[in-house]
Structures are given as C-alpha cells and as structure tokens.
Amino acid sequence: MASNNFEITSDRGLRPIEGARILGIGKSTFDRWAKTKSDFPRGIKLSARVVIYMESDLKAWLAKHNAA
C-alpha cells in the first residue's frame, strides 16, 4: 500500500480589508502597496470584483520587511 505524505494547512484567503488588518495598515494603503510594490504578495482573482490574498503570503511578507 502506498504511503501518502502530505500536510493539510489551514491557510486562509483574505479579502483586502482583512489583509490590511493583518499588516496593521489601512485599506487604501493596502490597495496602493498591492499596485506599486513589486514584492507585495499577488492576489488571487476569484471573480471580476473579488480578490483574495493568502494569509501565509501576507505574514511572510510582513516578517521579511520587519526583519529589514
């Protein structure tokens, strides 16, 4: 019998307002950073009007910038 080695993670998709809270910034700043910072995590477009950001990507980006 084959052994499946995989890990289930609980990474959440966050709307921009929730992502802004994680980063400790306002939504307008979050939107601006998403458009202008080349290393900012990319959103995942779910529909024409819905974009989510992975919580783990935002936290990793924040940790990287807090360490600098």
Distance bins in CASP14 RR format, pairs under 12 A and 6 or more apart:
PFRMAT RR
TARGET T0000
AUTHOR 0000-0000-0000
RMODE 2
METHOD distances of the structure
MODEL  1
9 54 0 0 0 0 0 1 0 0 0 0 0
9 55 0 0 0 0 0 1 0 0 0 0 0
9 56 1 0 0 1 0 0 0 0 0 0 0
10 54 0 0 0 0 0 1 0 0 0 0 0
10 55 0 0 0 0 1 0 0 0 0 0 0
10 56 0 0 0 0 1 0 0 0 0 0 0
11 41 0 0 0 0 0 1 0 0 0 0 0
11 44 0 0 0 0 0 1 0 0 0 0 0
11 52 0 0 0 0 0 1 0 0 0 0 0
11 53 0 0 0 0 0 1 0 0 0 0 0
11 54 1 0 1 0 0 0 0 0 0 0 0
11 55 1 0 1 0 0 0 0 0 0 0 0
11 56 1 0 1 0 0 0 0 0 0 0 0
11 57 0 0 0 0 1 0 0 0 0 0 0
11 58 0 0 0 0 0 1 0 0 0 0 0
11 59 0 0 0 0 1 0 0 0 0 0 0
11 60 0 0 0 0 0 1 0 0 0 0 0
12 18 0 0 0 0 1 0 0 0 0 0 0
12 19 0 0 0 0 0 1 0 0 0 0 0
12 22 0 0 0 0 0 1 0 0 0 0 0
12 44 0 0 0 0 0 1 0 0 0 0 0
12 52 0 0 0 0 1 0 0 0 0 0 0
12 53 0 0 0 0 1 0 0 0 0 0 0
12 54 1 0 0 1 0 0 0 0 0 0 0
12 55 1 0 1 0 0 0 0 0 0 0 0
12 56 0 0 0 0 1 0 0 0 0 0 0
12 57 0 0 0 0 0 1 0 0 0 0 0
12 58 0 0 0 0 0 1 0 0 0 0 0
12 59 0 0 0 0 0 1 0 0 0 0 0
13 19 0 0 0 0 1 0 0 0 0 0 0
13 22 0 0 0 0 0 1 0 0 0 0 0
13 41 0 0 0 0 0 1 0 0 0 0 0
13 43 0 0 0 0 1 0 0 0 0 0 0
13 44 1 0 0 1 0 0 0 0 0 0 0
13 46 0 0 0 0 1 0 0 0 0 0 0
13 50 0 0 0 0 0 1 0 0 0 0 0
13 51 0 0 0 0 1 0 0 0 0 0 0
13 52 1 0 1 0 0 0 0 0 0 0 0
13 53 1 0 0 1 0 0 0 0 0 0 0
13 54 1 0 1 0 0 0 0 0 0 0 0
13 55 1 0 0 1 0 0 0 0 0 0 0
13 56 0 0 0 0 1 0 0 0 0 0 0
13 57 0 0 0 0 1 0 0 0 0 0 0
13 58 0 0 0 0 1 0 0 0 0 0 0
13 59 0 0 0 0 0 1 0 0 0 0 0
14 20 0 0 0 0 1 0 0 0 0 0 0
14 21 0 0 0 0 1 0 0 0 0 0 0
14 22 1 0 0 1 0 0 0 0 0 0 0
14 23 0 0 0 0 0 1 0 0 0 0 0
14 27 0 0 0 0 0 1 0 0 0 0 0
14 30 0 0 0 0 0 1 0 0 0 0 0
14 41 0 0 0 0 0 1 0 0 0 0 0
14 43 0 0 0 0 1 0 0 0 0 0 0
14 44 0 0 0 0 0 1 0 0 0 0 0
14 46 0 0 0 0 0 1 0 0 0 0 0
14 50 0 0 0 0 0 1 0 0 0 0 0
14 51 0 0 0 0 1 0 0 0 0 0 0
14 52 1 0 0 1 0 0 0 0 0 0 0
14 53 1 0 1 0 0 0 0 0 0 0 0
14 54 1 0 0 1 0 0 0 0 0 0 0
14 55 1 0 1 0 0 0 0 0 0 0 0
14 56 0 0 0 0 0 1 0 0 0 0 0
14 57 0 0 0 0 1 0 0 0 0 0 0
14 58 1 0 0 1 0 0 0 0 0 0 0
14 59 0 0 0 0 0 1 0 0 0 0 0
15 21 0 0 0 0 0 1 0 0 0 0 0
15 22 0 0 0 0 0 1 0 0 0 0 0
15 27 0 0 0 0 1 0 0 0 0 0 0
15 30 0 0 0 0 0 1 0 0 0 0 0
15 31 0 0 0 0 0 1 0 0 0 0 0
15 43 0 0 0 0 0 1 0 0 0 0 0
15 44 0 0 0 0 0 1 0 0 0 0 0
15 46 0 0 0 0 1 0 0 0 0 0 0
15 49 0 0 0 0 0 1 0 0 0 0 0
15 50 1 0 0 1 0 0 0 0 0 0 0
15 51 1 0 0 1 0 0 0 0 0 0 0
15 52 1 0 0 1 0 0 0 0 0 0 0
15 53 1 0 0 1 0 0 0 0 0 0 0
15 54 0 0 0 0 0 1 0 0 0 0 0
15 55 0 0 0 0 0 1 0 0 0 0 0
15 58 0 0 0 0 0 1 0 0 0 0 0
16 22 0 0 0 0 0 1 0 0 0 0 0
16 23 0 0 0 0 0 1 0 0 0 0 0
16 25 0 0 0 0 0 1 0 0 0 0 0
16 26 0 0 0 0 1 0 0 0 0 0 0
16 27 1 0 1 0 0 0 0 0 0 0 0
16 28 0 0 0 0 1 0 0 0 0 0 0
16 29 0 0 0 0 0 1 0 0 0 0 0
16 30 1 0 1 0 0 0 0 0 0 0 0
16 31 1 0 0 1 0 0 0 0 0 0 0
16 32 0 0 0 0 0 1 0 0 0 0 0
16 33 0 0 0 0 0 1 0 0 0 0 0
16 34 1 0 0 1 0 0 0 0 0 0 0
16 35 0 0 0 0 0 1 0 0 0 0 0
16 40 0 0 0 0 0 1 0 0 0 0 0
16 41 0 0 0 0 0 1 0 0 0 0 0
16 43 0 0 0 0 1 0 0 0 0 0 0
16 44 0 0 0 0 0 1 0 0 0 0 0
16 49 0 0 0 0 0 1 0 0 0 0 0
16 50 0 0 0 0 0 1 0 0 0 0 0
16 51 1 0 0 1 0 0 0 0 0 0 0
16 52 0 0 0 0 1 0 0 0 0 0 0
16 53 1 0 0 1 0 0 0 0 0 0 0
16 58 0 0 0 0 0 1 0 0 0 0 0
17 23 0 0 0 0 0 1 0 0 0 0 0
17 24 0 0 0 0 0 1 0 0 0 0 0
17 25 0 0 0 0 0 1 0 0 0 0 0
17 26 0 0 0 0 1 0 0 0 0 0 0
17 27 1 0 1 0 0 0 0 0 0 0 0
17 28 0 0 0 0 0 1 0 0 0 0 0
17 29 0 0 0 0 0 1 0 0 0 0 0
17 30 1 0 0 1 0 0 0 0 0 0 0
17 31 0 0 0 0 1 0 0 0 0 0 0
17 51 0 0 0 0 0 1 0 0 0 0 0
17 52 0 0 0 0 0 1 0 0 0 0 0
17 53 0 0 0 0 0 1 0 0 0 0 0
18 24 0 0 0 0 0 1 0 0 0 0 0
18 25 0 0 0 0 0 1 0 0 0 0 0
18 26 0 0 0 0 0 1 0 0 0 0 0
18 27 0 0 0 0 1 0 0 0 0 0 0
18 30 0 0 0 0 1 0 0 0 0 0 0
18 51 0 0 0 0 0 1 0 0 0 0 0
18 52 0 0 0 0 1 0 0 0 0 0 0
18 53 0 0 0 0 1 0 0 0 0 0 0
18 54 0 0 0 0 0 1 0 0 0 0 0
18 55 0 0 0 0 1 0 0 0 0 0 0
18 58 0 0 0 0 1 0 0 0 0 0 0
19 25 0 0 0 0 1 0 0 0 0 0 0
19 26 0 0 0 0 1 0 0 0 0 0 0
19 27 0 0 0 0 1 0 0 0 0 0 0
19 29 0 0 0 0 0 1 0 0 0 0 0
19 30 1 0 0 1 0 0 0 0 0 0 0
19 31 0 0 0 0 0 1 0 0 0 0 0
19 33 0 0 0 0 0 1 0 0 0 0 0
19 34 0 0 0 0 1 0 0 0 0 0 0
19 40 0 0 0 0 0 1 0 0 0 0 0
19 41 0 0 0 0 1 0 0 0 0 0 0
19 43 0 0 0 0 0 1 0 0 0 0 0
19 51 0 0 0 0 0 1 0 0 0 0 0
19 52 0 0 0 0 1 0 0 0 0 0 0
19 53 1 0 1 0 0 0 0 0 0 0 0
19 54 0 0 0 0 0 1 0 0 0 0 0
19 55 1 0 0 1 0 0 0 0 0 0 0
19 56 0 0 0 0 0 1 0 0 0 0 0
19 57 0 0 0 0 0 1 0 0 0 0 0
19 58 1 0 1 0 0 0 0 0 0 0 0
19 59 0 0 0 0 1 0 0 0 0 0 0
19 61 0 0 0 0 0 1 0 0 0 0 0
19 62 0 0 0 0 1 0 0 0 0 0 0
20 26 1 0 1 0 0 0 0 0 0 0 0
20 27 1 0 1 0 0 0 0 0 0 0 0
20 28 0 0 0 0 1 0 0 0 0 0 0
20 29 1 0 0 1 0 0 0 0 0 0 0
20 30 1 1 0 0 0 0 0 0 0 0 0
20 31 0 0 0 0 1 0 0 0 0 0 0
20 32 0 0 0 0 0 1 0 0 0 0 0
20 33 0 0 0 0 1 0 0 0 0 0 0
20 34 0 0 0 0 0 1 0 0 0 0 0
20 53 0 0 0 0 1 0 0 0 0 0 0
20 58 0 0 0 0 1 0 0 0 0 0 0
20 62 0 0 0 0 0 1 0 0 0 0 0
21 27 0 0 0 0 1 0 0 0 0 0 0
21 29 0 0 0 0 0 1 0 0 0 0 0
21 30 0 0 0 0 1 0 0 0 0 0 0
21 53 0 0 0 0 0 1 0 0 0 0 0
21 55 0 0 0 0 0 1 0 0 0 0 0
21 58 0 0 0 0 0 1 0 0 0 0 0
21 62 0 0 0 0 0 1 0 0 0 0 0
22 30 0 0 0 0 1 0 0 0 0 0 0
22 41 0 0 0 0 0 1 0 0 0 0 0
22 53 0 0 0 0 1 0 0 0 0 0 0
22 54 0 0 0 0 0 1 0 0 0 0 0
22 55 1 0 0 1 0 0 0 0 0 0 0
22 56 0 0 0 0 0 1 0 0 0 0 0
22 57 0 0 0 0 0 1 0 0 0 0 0
22 58 1 0 1 0 0 0 0 0 0 0 0
22 59 1 0 0 1 0 0 0 0 0 0 0
22 60 0 0 0 0 0 1 0 0 0 0 0
22 61 0 0 0 0 1 0 0 0 0 0 0
22 62 1 0 0 1 0 0 0 0 0 0 0
22 63 0 0 0 0 0 1 0 0 0 0 0
23 29 0 0 0 0 1 0 0 0 0 0 0
23 30 1 0 0 1 0 0 0 0 0 0 0
23 31 0 0 0 0 0 1 0 0 0 0 0
23 33 0 0 0 0 1 0 0 0 0 0 0
23 34 0 0 0 0 0 1 0 0 0 0 0
23 37 0 0 0 0 0 1 0 0 0 0 0
23 40 0 0 0 0 1 0 0 0 0 0 0
23 41 0 0 0 0 0 1 0 0 0 0 0
23 53 0 0 0 0 1 0 0 0 0 0 0
23 55 0 0 0 0 0 1 0 0 0 0 0
23 57 0 0 0 0 0 1 0 0 0 0 0
23 58 1 0 0 1 0 0 0 0 0 0 0
23 59 0 0 0 0 1 0 0 0 0 0 0
23 60 0 0 0 0 0 1 0 0 0 0 0
23 61 0 0 0 0 1 0 0 0 0 0 0
23 62 1 0 1 0 0 0 0 0 0 0 0
23 63 0 0 0 0 0 1 0 0 0 0 0
23 65 0 0 0 0 1 0 0 0 0 0 0
23 66 0 0 0 0 0 1 0 0 0 0 0
24 30 0 0 0 0 1 0 0 0 0 0 0
24 33 0 0 0 0 0 1 0 0 0 0 0
24 58 0 0 0 0 0 1 0 0 0 0 0
24 59 0 0 0 0 0 1 0 0 0 0 0
24 62 0 0 0 0 1 0 0 0 0 0 0
24 65 0 0 0 0 0 1 0 0 0 0 0
24 66 0 0 0 0 0 1 0 0 0 0 0
25 31 0 0 0 0 1 0 0 0 0 0 0
25 32 0 0 0 0 1 0 0 0 0 0 0
25 33 1 0 0 1 0 0 0 0 0 0 0
25 34 0 0 0 0 0 1 0 0 0 0 0
25 37 0 0 0 0 0 1 0 0 0 0 0
25 40 0 0 0 0 0 1 0 0 0 0 0
25 58 0 0 0 0 0 1 0 0 0 0 0
25 61 0 0 0 0 0 1 0 0 0 0 0
25 62 0 0 0 0 0 1 0 0 0 0 0
25 65 0 0 0 0 0 1 0 0 0 0 0
26 32 0 0 0 0 1 0 0 0 0 0 0
26 33 0 0 0 0 1 0 0 0 0 0 0
26 34 0 0 0 0 0 1 0 0 0 0 0
27 33 0 0 0 0 0 1 0 0 0 0 0
27 34 0 0 0 0 0 1 0 0 0 0 0
28 34 0 0 0 0 0 1 0 0 0 0 0
28 35 0 0 0 0 0 1 0 0 0 0 0
29 35 0 0 0 0 0 1 0 0 0 0 0
29 36 0 0 0 0 0 1 0 0 0 0 0
29 37 0 0 0 0 0 1 0 0 0 0 0
29 40 0 0 0 0 0 1 0 0 0 0 0
30 36 0 0 0 0 0 1 0 0 0 0 0
30 37 0 0 0 0 0 1 0 0 0 0 0
30 40 0 0 0 0 1 0 0 0 0 0 0
30 41 0 0 0 0 0 1 0 0 0 0 0
30 43 0 0 0 0 0 1 0 0 0 0 0
30 51 0 0 0 0 0 1 0 0 0 0 0
30 53 0 0 0 0 1 0 0 0 0 0 0
30 58 0 0 0 0 1 0 0 0 0 0 0
30 61 0 0 0 0 0 1 0 0 0 0 0
30 62 0 0 0 0 0 1 0 0 0 0 0
31 37 0 0 0 0 0 1 0 0 0 0 0
31 40 0 0 0 0 0 1 0 0 0 0 0
31 43 0 0 0 0 0 1 0 0 0 0 0
31 51 0 0 0 0 1 0 0 0 0 0 0
31 53 0 0 0 0 0 1 0 0 0 0 0
32 40 0 0 0 0 1 0 0 0 0 0 0
33 39 0 0 0 0 1 0 0 0 0 0 0
33 40 1 0 1 0 0 0 0 0 0 0 0
33 41 0 0 0 0 1 0 0 0 0 0 0
33 42 0 0 0 0 0 1 0 0 0 0 0
33 43 0 0 0 0 0 1 0 0 0 0 0
33 53 0 0 0 0 0 1 0 0 0 0 0
33 58 0 0 0 0 0 1 0 0 0 0 0
33 61 0 0 0 0 1 0 0 0 0 0 0
33 62 0 0 0 0 0 1 0 0 0 0 0
33 65 0 0 0 0 0 1 0 0 0 0 0
34 40 1 0 1 0 0 0 0 0 0 0 0
34 41 0 0 0 0 1 0 0 0 0 0 0
34 42 0 0 0 0 1 0 0 0 0 0 0
34 43 1 0 0 1 0 0 0 0 0 0 0
34 44 0 0 0 0 0 1 0 0 0 0 0
34 45 0 0 0 0 0 1 0 0 0 0 0
34 51 0 0 0 0 1 0 0 0 0 0 0
34 52 0 0 0 0 0 1 0 0 0 0 0
34 53 1 0 0 1 0 0 0 0 0 0 0
34 57 0 0 0 0 0 1 0 0 0 0 0
34 58 0 0 0 0 0 1 0 0 0 0 0
34 61 0 0 0 0 0 1 0 0 0 0 0
35 42 0 0 0 0 0 1 0 0 0 0 0
35 43 0 0 0 0 0 1 0 0 0 0 0
35 51 0 0 0 0 0 1 0 0 0 0 0
37 61 0 0 0 0 1 0 0 0 0 0 0
37 64 0 0 0 0 0 1 0 0 0 0 0
37 65 0 0 0 0 1 0 0 0 0 0 0
38 61 0 0 0 0 0 1 0 0 0 0 0
39 57 0 0 0 0 0 1 0 0 0 0 0
39 60 0 0 0 0 0 1 0 0 0 0 0
39 61 1 0 0 1 0 0 0 0 0 0 0
39 62 0 0 0 0 0 1 0 0 0 0 0
39 64 0 0 0 0 1 0 0 0 0 0 0
39 65 0 0 0 0 1 0 0 0 0 0 0
39 68 0 0 0 0 0 1 0 0 0 0 0
40 53 0 0 0 0 1 0 0 0 0 0 0
40 57 0 0 0 0 1 0 0 0 0 0 0
40 58 0 0 0 0 1 0 0 0 0 0 0
40 60 0 0 0 0 0 1 0 0 0 0 0
40 61 1 0 0 1 0 0 0 0 0 0 0
40 62 0 0 0 0 0 1 0 0 0 0 0
40 64 0 0 0 0 0 1 0 0 0 0 0
40 65 0 0 0 0 1 0 0 0 0 0 0
41 51 0 0 0 0 0 1 0 0 0 0 0
41 52 0 0 0 0 0 1 0 0 0 0 0
41 53 1 0 1 0 0 0 0 0 0 0 0
41 54 1 0 0 1 0 0 0 0 0 0 0
41 55 0 0 0 0 1 0 0 0 0 0 0
41 56 0 0 0 0 1 0 0 0 0 0 0
41 57 1 1 0 0 0 0 0 0 0 0 0
41 58 1 0 1 0 0 0 0 0 0 0 0
41 59 0 0 0 0 1 0 0 0 0 0 0
41 60 1 0 0 1 0 0 0 0 0 0 0
41 61 1 0 1 0 0 0 0 0 0 0 0
41 62 0 0 0 0 1 0 0 0 0 0 0
41 64 0 0 0 0 0 1 0 0 0 0 0
41 65 0 0 0 0 0 1 0 0 0 0 0
42 51 0 0 0 0 1 0 0 0 0 0 0
42 52 0 0 0 0 0 1 0 0 0 0 0
42 53 0 0 0 0 1 0 0 0 0 0 0
42 54 0 0 0 0 1 0 0 0 0 0 0
42 57 1 0 0 1 0 0 0 0 0 0 0
42 58 0 0 0 0 0 1 0 0 0 0 0
42 61 0 0 0 0 0 1 0 0 0 0 0
43 50 0 0 0 0 0 1 0 0 0 0 0
43 51 1 0 1 0 0 0 0 0 0 0 0
43 52 1 0 0 1 0 0 0 0 0 0 0
43 53 1 0 1 0 0 0 0 0 0 0 0
43 54 1 0 0 1 0 0 0 0 0 0 0
43 55 0 0 0 0 0 1 0 0 0 0 0
43 57 0 0 0 0 1 0 0 0 0 0 0
43 58 0 0 0 0 1 0 0 0 0 0 0
43 61 0 0 0 0 0 1 0 0 0 0 0
44 50 0 0 0 0 1 0 0 0 0 0 0
44 51 1 0 0 1 0 0 0 0 0 0 0
44 52 1 0 1 0 0 0 0 0 0 0 0
44 53 1 0 0 1 0 0 0 0 0 0 0
44 54 1 0 0 1 0 0 0 0 0 0 0
44 55 0 0 0 0 0 1 0 0 0 0 0
44 57 0 0 0 0 1 0 0 0 0 0 0
45 51 1 0 1 0 0 0 0 0 0 0 0
45 52 0 0 0 0 1 0 0 0 0 0 0
45 53 0 0 0 0 0 1 0 0 0 0 0
46 52 1 0 0 1 0 0 0 0 0 0 0
46 53 0 0 0 0 0 1 0 0 0 0 0
52 58 0 0 0 0 0 1 0 0 0 0 0
53 59 0 0 0 0 0 1 0 0 0 0 0
53 60 0 0 0 0 0 1 0 0 0 0 0
53 61 0 0 0 0 1 0 0 0 0 0 0
53 62 0 0 0 0 0 1 0 0 0 0 0
54 60 0 0 0 0 1 0 0 0 0 0 0
54 61 0 0 0 0 0 1 0 0 0 0 0
55 61 0 0 0 0 0 1 0 0 0 0 0
55 62 0 0 0 0 0 1 0 0 0 0 0
56 62 0 0 0 0 0 1 0 0 0 0 0
56 63 0 0 0 0 0 1 0 0 0 0 0
57 63 0 0 0 0 0 1 0 0 0 0 0
57 64 0 0 0 0 0 1 0 0 0 0 0
58 64 0 0 0 0 0 1 0 0 0 0 0
58 65 0 0 0 0 0 1 0 0 0 0 0
59 65 0 0 0 0 0 1 0 0 0 0 0
59 66 0 0 0 0 0 1 0 0 0 0 0
60 66 0 0 0 0 0 1 0 0 0 0 0
60 67 0 0 0 0 0 1 0 0 0 0 0
61 67 0 0 0 0 0 1 0 0 0 0 0
61 68 0 0 0 0 0 1 0 0 0 0 0
62 68 0 0 0 0 0 1 0 0 0 0 0
END
